[in-house]
Amino acid sequence: MFAENATAFPAENTMQVSSNGKAVKNKLSMVVFSGDMDKVMAALIIATGAAASGMEVCMFFTFWGLKALQQPGKLTGKGLFGRMLGVMNRGGLDAIGPSRLNMGGMGRWMFKVMMKQKGVATLPELYEMAVDLGVKMMPCQMSMDVMEFDPNTFQENVTGPVGVATFLEEAAESKINMFI
Amino acid sequence: MSAVTHTKVLDLKGLLCPIPVVKMAKAIKEVEIGETIEAIATDPGVMADIPAWCRTTGNELVTLEKVDKQFHFVVRRAR
């Protein structure tokens, strides 16, 4: 009944040209601005789904998004304000809370319990899956400077720090672009 | 299902989005072109997602049916 839908394969024969004059690739680029559990989860699900559908995927983590790349237990910050920020807002995929109803961590705990009951993959599992599928994770240099992030507080498989021009180059050759 | 033997059998029971699609993507690389994968899932989302995944990746969806509370489908690697 669904089989007749499966014949068409439109990619590659529709050639589009990007703003930098190069061919648009079968690629997804994403700005991950949010460091909230729910939004990072959406970002990782879309990224893994795209990679599993044969797309090249690039995620650019900026501002609060950097919190998602942090290794659990590693604190950030050099000066007084930077250290305060690091202590008040601990990073790592297990420590980040939902964008609404976090209630000092209770919401995070509740969501984790509910997700476990239903068998949804956890954020660390999704991250690992994304890395396995070859999703590129790029941290924003400027946000790292502002928030006093040291590159060695990041998880493995994160590229070196990059800036807006690098992201735009990736975005320009992508079929799909997102901001989360 | 039928008496046809499939190259690979995948158990996707209890797994939710995006894992069925991720597992299909891995499994399809492990079979040759023309060979088939049979899978059973419990996530109702696969009814929409597996046909969509087949269209984007250019593989052939042979069958997709709901049996009781499970979803059985067969995909043939086409490229």
HADDOCK unambig.tbl for C-alpha pairs under 7 A between the chains (distance, minus, plus):
assign (segid A and resid 2 and name CA) (segid B and resid 51 and name CA) 6.97 0.50 0.50
assign (segid A and resid 2 and name CA) (segid B and resid 64 and name CA) 6.90 0.50 0.50
assign (segid A and resid 3 and name CA) (segid B and resid 61 and name CA) 5.12 0.50 0.50
assign (segid A and resid 3 and name CA) (segid B and resid 62 and name CA) 5.53 0.50 0.50
assign (segid A and resid 3 and name CA) (segid B and resid 63 and name CA) 6.49 0.50 0.50
assign (segid A and resid 6 and name CA) (segid B and resid 51 and name CA) 6.66 0.50 0.50
assign (segid A and resid 6 and name CA) (segid B and resid 54 and name CA) 5.87 0.50 0.50
assign (segid A and resid 6 and name CA) (segid B and resid 55 and name CA) 5.04 0.50 0.50
assign (segid A and resid 6 and name CA) (segid B and resid 59 and name CA) 6.78 0.50 0.50
assign (segid A and resid 6 and name CA) (segid B and resid 60 and name CA) 5.25 0.50 0.50
assign (segid A and resid 6 and name CA) (segid B and resid 61 and name CA) 5.74 0.50 0.50
assign (segid A and resid 7 and name CA) (segid B and resid 55 and name CA) 6.98 0.50 0.50
assign (segid A and resid 7 and name CA) (segid B and resid 60 and name CA) 6.55 0.50 0.50
assign (segid A and resid 8 and name CA) (segid B and resid 55 and name CA) 6.46 0.50 0.50
assign (segid A and resid 9 and name CA) (segid B and resid 55 and name CA) 6.11 0.50 0.50
assign (segid A and resid 9 and name CA) (segid B and resid 56 and name CA) 6.54 0.50 0.50
assign (segid A and resid 9 and name CA) (segid B and resid 58 and name CA) 5.26 0.50 0.50
assign (segid A and resid 45 and name CA) (segid B and resid 18 and name CA) 5.96 0.50 0.50
assign (segid A and resid 48 and name CA) (segid B and resid 18 and name CA) 7.00 0.50 0.50
assign (segid A and resid 48 and name CA) (segid B and resid 22 and name CA) 6.97 0.50 0.50
assign (segid A and resid 49 and name CA) (segid B and resid 18 and name CA) 5.83 0.50 0.50
assign (segid A and resid 49 and name CA) (segid B and resid 21 and name CA) 6.66 0.50 0.50
assign (segid A and resid 49 and name CA) (segid B and resid 22 and name CA) 6.57 0.50 0.50
assign (segid A and resid 52 and name CA) (segid B and resid 21 and name CA) 6.37 0.50 0.50
assign (segid A and resid 52 and name CA) (segid B and resid 22 and name CA) 5.07 0.50 0.50
assign (segid A and resid 52 and name CA) (segid B and resid 25 and name CA) 5.13 0.50 0.50
assign (segid A and resid 53 and name CA) (segid B and resid 25 and name CA) 6.91 0.50 0.50
assign (segid A and resid 53 and name CA) (segid B and resid 53 and name CA) 6.04 0.50 0.50
assign (segid A and resid 53 and name CA) (segid B and resid 56 and name CA) 6.32 0.50 0.50
assign (segid A and resid 53 and name CA) (segid B and resid 57 and name CA) 5.71 0.50 0.50
assign (segid A and resid 54 and name CA) (segid B and resid 57 and name CA) 6.28 0.50 0.50
assign (segid A and resid 119 and name CA) (segid B and resid 14 and name CA) 6.56 0.50 0.50
assign (segid A and resid 119 and name CA) (segid B and resid 15 and name CA) 6.34 0.50 0.50
assign (segid A and resid 119 and name CA) (segid B and resid 16 and name CA) 6.76 0.50 0.50
assign (segid A and resid 120 and name CA) (segid B and resid 16 and name CA) 5.70 0.50 0.50
